[in-house]
Amino acid sequence: MAAEDLVERRSIDVVPDDERHGTAFSQFTLWLGANLQITAVVTGALTVVFGGDVVWSVVGLLLGNLLGGAVMALHSAQGPKLGLPQMIQSRAQFGVRGAVVPLLLVILMYVGFFASGSVLAGQATARLTHTDDTTGIIAFALITAVAAAVGYRVIHVLGRVASVVCALAFVYLGIPLLDRVDLSALLGDAHFDLPMFLLAVSLSASWQLAFGPYVADYSRYLPRTTSGRATFWWTLSGSAVGSQWSMTFGVLVAASSGEAFLADQVGYVVGLGGTGLIASFLYFSIALGKLTINVLNTYGGFMSMVTGISGFRGQKTLSQRGRAAYIALIMVAGTAVALLGKDSFLTSFKDFLLFLLTFFTPWSAINLVDYYLISRERYDIPALFDPRGRYGAWRWDALLVYGVGVLAQLPFLVTHFYTGPLAAPLGGADISWIVGLAVPAALYWLLARRDTSHIPEETRYTLASGPAH
């Protein structure tokens, strides 16, 4: 493959049929590799740190991964059908300019994920290269930006490589970990506690839901004839298997190590495997796993920025220079936050990220109800770029439902800086994500079905033959 074919030319414009390639299985390797990583391990460990037992923590995490993963996989199935980035399609619900409302918070979210991921990856990079954490974070950020700039093909290559390398690393690390834990004692100590169980479900479901605003970005190059069902199941299986594997590993680590793991997540995990070349391989595996997901965060943030700005500027394509500028902006912002918070592993900032989740679970509900139940997969794609077209500049009914969906979650939200009044009766468990999906889904369905005059009889792909820049 020539270098010019490797570098992606498209951004928010429609991918024409002659540039479509790949199979639905590519979604499995991408999302498996993206989830076999250290932050997912930490997420699983938190269920035990906060007081859960091993058995019900694992069951709760599995339930959350399946429920949240199903939602994100439904978004993924939109990619082959429309050939568009995820957030562009949101204009059909919110209006060409109204889509900027959830977009602003999505961008902030992915800058935060970039930052939190860079902290752990920077530690691994620093120890692999024998430098300090600051140098490691900066070096990792630069590599991430280059990979994101190359685009779609290299992202999927990373996913395939990471799925193999990180799986081998987790298998290797699992052997000494199982030697350290008394499984019979842990299994015998199962005691169901509803708040702790709901916490485990919420942690893993929120993890999966966070992929929703950009998951179709990585399926949009699949041929239009690709089965939506196949795309759904390969995406769900890759993401659920990868995250559950990592999180279960984290549960067992936390149950066997206590505070030692939380004091040095990267060092403790690598210490399970040994020293010398083995340690170098493990540090490389950790950095590679974080590179895969951080490239997704950078690419998704870049796509979201272009989508938001283009709604007002009217652009449909983007130059390579413009693409590099957007990606550099995401990288600089994320790296700055990572450097500021690296000494505390961004504990308070992670709370902020979970708080931001409340702003796009309603988006996810509205998007899915519109796609599958109201529009029934029929969109006028040229109109998504025209504020005077059938979708208009602002769709106030959807924006109102979105606002109600955000507010409905606040009584159930649990963070260090804010806890809703209805969290206490649930034992402190955060179920805001369930409310954030159910309430706006029901409201939007009731409102949107009253007027379907803006829905075309079939999907129009007029822009598919347009030039690429």
C-alpha positions in Angstrom: 0.0 0.0 0.0 1.4 3.4 -1.0 2.0 6.0 1.7 -0.6 8.3 0.2 -3.2 5.6 0.4 -2.4 5.1 4.1 -3.0 8.7 5.1 -6.7 9.4 5.4 -8.1 12.1 3.2 -11.6 12.3 4.6 -13.0 13.8 7.7 -16.7 14.6 8.2 -17.7 14.0 4.5 -19.4 10.9 3.3 -17.2 7.9 2.5 -18.1 6.9 -1.1 -18.6 3.2 -2.1 -15.4 3.0 -4.0 -13.4 3.8 -0.8 -15.2 1.3 1.4 -13.3 -1.7 2.6 -12.9 -4.3 5.3 -15.3 -6.6 7.2 -17.3 -6.4 10.3 -14.7 -8.5 12.1 -12.4 -5.5 12.1 -14.6 -4.0 14.8 -13.9 -7.0 17.1 -10.1 -6.6 17.0 -10.2 -2.8 17.3 -12.5 -2.8 20.4 -10.7 -5.8 21.9 -7.4 -4.0 21.7 -8.8 -0.7 22.9 -10.2 -2.3 26.1 -7.3 -4.6 27.0 -5.6 -1.8 28.9 -4.5 -0.5 32.3 -7.3 2.1 32.9 -9.9 -0.7 32.5 -7.9 -2.7 35.1 -8.1 0.3 37.5 -11.8 0.6 36.8 -12.4 -3.0 37.8 -10.2 -2.7 40.9 -12.3 0.2 42.1 -15.3 -2.1 42.7 -13.3 -4.0 45.4 -11.6 -0.9 46.8 -15.0 0.7 47.4 -16.1 -2.4 49.4 -17.5 -5.0 46.9 -16.7 -8.7 47.0 -15.0 -10.5 44.1 -18.0 -12.6 42.9 -20.7 -9.9 42.7 -18.2 -7.3 41.5 -17.4 -9.5 38.5 -21.1 -10.2 37.9 -22.0 -6.5 38.1 -19.2 -5.5 35.8 -20.3 -8.1 33.3 -23.9 -6.9 33.3 -22.7 -3.3 32.9 -20.4 -4.2 30.0 -23.2 -6.0 28.2 -25.8 -3.3 28.7 -23.5 -0.4 28.0 -21.8 -2.3 25.2 -25.1 -3.0 23.5 -25.8 0.7 23.4 -22.5 1.6 21.9 -22.7 -1.3 19.4 -26.1 0.0 18.2 -24.2 3.3 17.3 -21.5 1.3 15.6 -24.1 -0.4 13.3 -24.9 3.1 11.9 -21.4 3.5 10.3 -21.7 1.2 7.3 -25.2 2.3 6.5 -24.5 6.1 6.4 -20.7 6.3 5.8 -20.6 9.3 8.2 -18.8 10.1 11.5 -21.1 9.6 14.5 -21.7 13.2 15.5 -22.5 14.4 12.0 -25.6 12.2 12.1 -26.6 13.9 15.3 -27.6 16.9 13.2 -30.7 15.1 12.1 -31.9 15.1 15.7 -30.6 18.5 17.0 -30.2 20.5 13.8 -27.1 21.4 11.8 -26.0 24.0 14.4 -27.9 22.6 17.4 -25.7 19.5 17.4 -22.9 21.8 18.8 -24.6 21.6 22.2 -23.7 18.0 23.0 -20.6 18.3 20.9 -18.9 20.9 23.2 -19.1 18.5 26.1 -18.1 15.5 24.1 -14.9 17.4 23.1 -14.1 18.2 26.7 -14.8 14.6 27.6 -12.3 13.3 25.2 -9.6 15.8 26.1 -10.1 14.5 29.6 -9.8 10.9 28.6 -6.7 11.7 26.6 -5.2 13.3 29.7 -6.0 10.5 32.1 -4.8 7.9 29.7 -1.6 9.8 29.1 -0.7 9.7 32.8 -0.6 5.9 33.0 0.9 5.5 29.5 3.5 8.2 30.3 4.6 6.2 33.3 5.0 3.0 31.2 6.8 5.0 28.4 9.1 6.6 31.0 10.1 3.3 32.5 10.5 1.7 29.1 12.8 4.5 27.9 14.4 5.2 31.3 13.2 8.8 31.5 10.9 10.7 33.9 7.1 10.8 33.8 6.9 14.2 32.2 9.1 13.2 29.3 7.1 9.9 29.0 3.8 11.8 28.9 5.0 14.2 26.2 6.6 11.5 24.1 3.4 9.4 24.3 1.3 12.4 23.3 3.4 13.1 20.2 3.1 9.4 19.1 -0.6 9.5 19.6 -1.0 12.7 17.6 1.0 11.3 14.6 -1.1 8.1 14.6 -4.4 10.0 14.8 -3.2 12.3 11.9 -2.6 9.3 9.7 -6.2 8.2 10.5 -8.5 5.3 9.9 -6.2 2.6 8.5 -3.5 3.0 11.1 -6.1 3.0 13.9 -7.4 -0.4 12.8 -3.8 -1.7 12.4 -3.1 -0.6 16.0 -6.3 -2.4 17.1 -5.2 -5.6 15.5 -1.7 -5.5 16.9 -2.9 -4.4 20.4 -5.5 -7.2 20.5 -2.7 -9.8 20.1 0.1 -8.2 22.1 -2.1 -7.1 25.0 -4.0 -10.5 25.1 -0.6 -12.3 25.4 0.5 -9.9 28.2 -2.8 -10.4 30.1 -2.5 -14.2 29.8 1.1 -14.1 31.0 0.3 -11.8 33.9 -2.8 -13.9 34.8 -0.6 -16.9 35.8 1.3 -15.2 38.7 -1.8 -13.3 39.7 -3.8 -16.5 40.2 -0.9 -17.8 42.3 -1.4 -14.9 44.6 -5.1 -15.2 45.2 -7.0 -17.9 47.1 -9.9 -18.3 44.6 -11.8 -20.7 46.8 -11.7 -18.2 49.7 -12.7 -15.3 47.4 -15.6 -17.3 45.9 -16.8 -18.4 49.3 -16.8 -14.9 50.6 -19.6 -13.8 48.2 -22.1 -11.5 49.9 -24.6 -9.6 47.8 -24.8 -5.9 48.5 -27.1 -4.0 46.3 -25.3 -0.6 46.3 -21.9 -2.2 45.6 -23.5 -4.3 42.9 -25.0 -1.2 41.3 -21.7 0.6 41.5 -20.0 -2.2 39.6 -22.8 -2.2 36.9 -22.5 1.6 36.7 -18.7 1.7 36.4 -18.6 -0.7 33.5 -21.8 0.6 31.8 -20.4 4.1 31.9 -17.1 2.9 30.5 -18.9 1.5 27.4 -21.3 4.4 27.0 -18.3 6.8 26.7 -17.5 5.2 23.3 -20.9 6.1 21.9 -20.1 9.5 20.4 -17.4 8.2 18.2 -17.9 4.4 17.7 -19.4 4.8 14.2 -16.3 6.8 13.1 -14.5 3.4 13.0 -17.1 1.5 11.1 -18.0 4.1 8.5 -15.5 2.8 5.9 -17.1 -0.7 5.9 -19.0 -1.5 2.6 -22.6 -0.3 2.7 -23.7 -3.9 2.2 -22.1 -4.9 5.6 -24.7 -6.4 7.8 -25.8 -4.1 10.6 -26.3 -7.2 12.8 -22.8 -8.4 12.1 -21.4 -4.9 12.9 -23.4 -4.8 16.1 -22.3 -8.3 17.4 -18.6 -7.9 16.5 -18.4 -4.5 18.1 -20.2 -5.7 21.3 -18.2 -8.9 21.6 -14.8 -7.1 21.1 -15.6 -4.3 23.6 -17.3 -6.5 26.2 -14.7 -9.3 26.1 -11.8 -6.8 26.3 -13.2 -4.7 29.1 -14.5 -7.6 31.1 -11.1 -9.4 30.9 -9.3 -6.2 32.0 -11.8 -5.4 34.7 -11.8 -8.9 36.1 -8.1 -8.8 36.2 -8.4 -5.5 38.2 -10.8 -7.1 40.7 -8.4 -9.9 41.4 -5.5 -7.5 41.7 -7.3 -5.3 44.2 -8.5 -8.4 46.2 -4.9 -9.7 46.5 -2.8 -6.5 46.8 -4.8 -3.9 48.8 -3.3 -0.5 48.6 -0.1 -1.6 46.8 -1.8 -1.6 43.4 -3.5 1.8 43.9 -0.2 3.4 45.0 1.5 2.4 41.7 -0.8 0.8 39.1 1.7 0.4 36.3 4.6 -0.7 38.5 2.5 -3.2 40.4 1.1 -4.9 37.3 4.5 -5.1 35.6 6.0 -6.4 38.9 3.7 -9.4 38.7 5.5 -10.5 35.5 9.1 -10.1 36.4 12.1 -8.0 35.5 14.5 -7.4 32.5 13.2 -8.1 29.0 9.8 -9.4 30.4 9.3 -6.1 32.2 10.1 -4.2 29.1 7.6 -6.2 27.1 5.0 -5.6 29.7 5.7 -1.8 29.8 5.4 -1.8 26.0 2.1 -3.7 26.2 0.7 -1.1 28.6 1.8 1.7 26.5 0.4 0.1 23.3 -2.9 -0.6 24.9 -3.2 3.1 26.0 -1.9 4.2 22.6 -4.8 2.4 20.9 -7.5 4.0 23.0 -5.8 7.5 23.1 -5.7 7.6 19.4 -9.4 6.9 19.4 -9.9 9.7 21.8 -7.8 12.1 19.8 -9.4 11.2 16.5 -12.9 11.3 18.0 -12.2 14.7 19.6 -10.9 16.0 16.3 -14.0 14.8 14.4 -16.2 16.4 17.0 -14.5 19.7 16.8 -14.7 19.7 13.0 -18.4 18.8 13.2 -19.2 21.5 15.6 -17.4 24.3 13.8 -18.5 23.2 10.3 -22.1 23.6 11.3 -21.5 27.4 11.4 -18.8 27.7 8.7 -20.5 25.3 6.2 -17.4 23.3 5.3 -17.8 19.7 4.2 -14.1 18.8 3.7 -10.9 19.5 5.5 -7.3 20.0 4.3 -4.4 18.0 5.7 -3.1 21.1 7.3 -6.4 21.8 8.9 -6.6 18.2 10.1 -3.2 18.5 11.7 -4.1 21.7 13.5 -7.2 20.2 15.0 -5.4 17.1 16.2 -2.5 19.3 17.6 -5.1 21.3 19.6 -6.5 18.1 21.2 -3.0 16.8 21.9 -1.8 20.1 23.5 -4.9 20.5 25.7 -4.9 16.8 26.8 -1.1 16.8 27.5 -1.4 20.0 29.6 -4.1 18.5 31.8 -2.1 15.3 32.1 1.0 17.2 33.3 -0.9 19.3 35.7 -2.6 16.2 37.3 0.0 13.5 37.0 1.1 13.4 40.6 -2.4 12.6 41.9 -3.5 10.4 38.9 -6.2 13.0 38.3 -8.5 11.6 41.0 -10.7 14.7 41.1 -10.6 15.0 37.3 -11.8 11.5 36.9 -14.9 12.5 38.9 -15.3 15.4 36.5 -15.2 13.0 33.6 -17.9 10.8 35.2 -19.9 14.0 35.7 -19.6 14.8 32.0 -21.0 11.4 31.2 -24.4 12.7 32.3 -24.3 15.1 29.3 -24.1 12.5 26.6 -26.1 9.6 27.8 -29.2 11.7 26.8 -27.6 12.3 23.5 -27.1 8.6 23.0 -30.7 7.8 23.8 -32.1 10.5 21.4 -29.7 9.4 18.6 -30.7 5.7 18.9 -34.4 6.3 19.2 -34.3 8.6 16.1 -32.2 6.2 14.0 -34.0 3.0 14.8 -37.6 3.9 15.8 -38.4 7.3 14.2 -36.3 7.7 11.0 -35.8 4.0 10.6 -32.3 4.4 9.2 -33.5 6.9 6.5 -31.6 10.2 6.3 -31.1 13.0 3.8 -27.3 13.2 4.0 -26.9 16.4 2.0 -29.3 18.1 4.3 -27.1 17.3 7.3 -24.7 19.9 5.9 -27.3 22.6 5.1 -28.8 24.6 8.0 -31.6 25.7 5.6 -32.4 22.1 4.7 -35.0 19.7 6.0 -33.3 19.4 9.4 -32.9 23.1 10.0 -30.3 24.9 12.0 -31.8 24.2 15.5 -34.3 21.5 16.5 -35.6 22.8 19.7 -37.8 19.8 20.6 -34.7 17.5 20.7 -32.6 20.1 22.6 -35.4 20.5 25.1 -35.5 16.7 25.6 -31.7 16.7 25.9 -31.9 19.3 28.7 -34.6 17.4 30.5 -32.5 14.2 30.2 -29.4 15.9 31.8 -31.4 17.4 34.6 -33.2 14.1 35.3 -29.9 12.5 36.2 -28.7 15.0 38.8 -30.7 13.6 41.7 -29.1 10.2 41.2 -25.5 11.3 40.5 -22.6 10.4 42.8 -19.3 12.2 42.7 -16.9 13.7 45.2 -18.0 17.2 44.4 -21.7 16.6 44.0 -24.1 13.8 45.2 -27.8 13.9 44.3 -30.5 13.6 47.0 -31.8 10.3 45.7 -28.4 8.5 45.9 -28.6 7.9 49.7 -31.8 5.8 49.5 -29.9 3.6 47.0 -27.0 3.2 49.4 -24.8 5.7 47.5 -25.0 3.8 44.1 -24.9 5.9 41.0 -27.7 4.9 38.6 -27.8 8.2 36.8 -26.8 6.6 33.5 -30.0 4.5 33.5 -32.1 7.6 34.0 -30.1 9.4 31.4 -31.0 6.8 28.8 -34.6 6.0 29.8 -36.1 9.4 30.3 -34.9 11.2 27.1 -35.6 8.0 25.1 -39.2 8.0 26.1 -39.7 11.7 25.8 -38.1 12.0 22.4 -40.1 9.1 21.0 -43.3 10.7 22.2 -42.4 14.1 20.7 -40.7 13.0 17.5 -43.3 10.6 16.2 -45.9 13.4 16.0 -44.2 15.0 13.0 -42.2 12.8 10.6 -42.4 15.1 7.6 -38.7 15.7 7.6 -37.9 12.0 7.1 -37.1 11.0 3.4 -38.6 7.8 1.9 -35.1 6.4 1.7 -31.6 7.5 2.5 -30.0 10.0 0.1 -26.3 9.7 -0.6 -25.8 12.6 -3.0 -22.5 13.7 -1.5 -21.0 10.3 -1.9 -19.6 11.3 -5.4 -18.2 14.6 -4.2 -14.4 15.3 -4.3 -12.1 14.5 -1.4 -9.7 17.1 0.0 
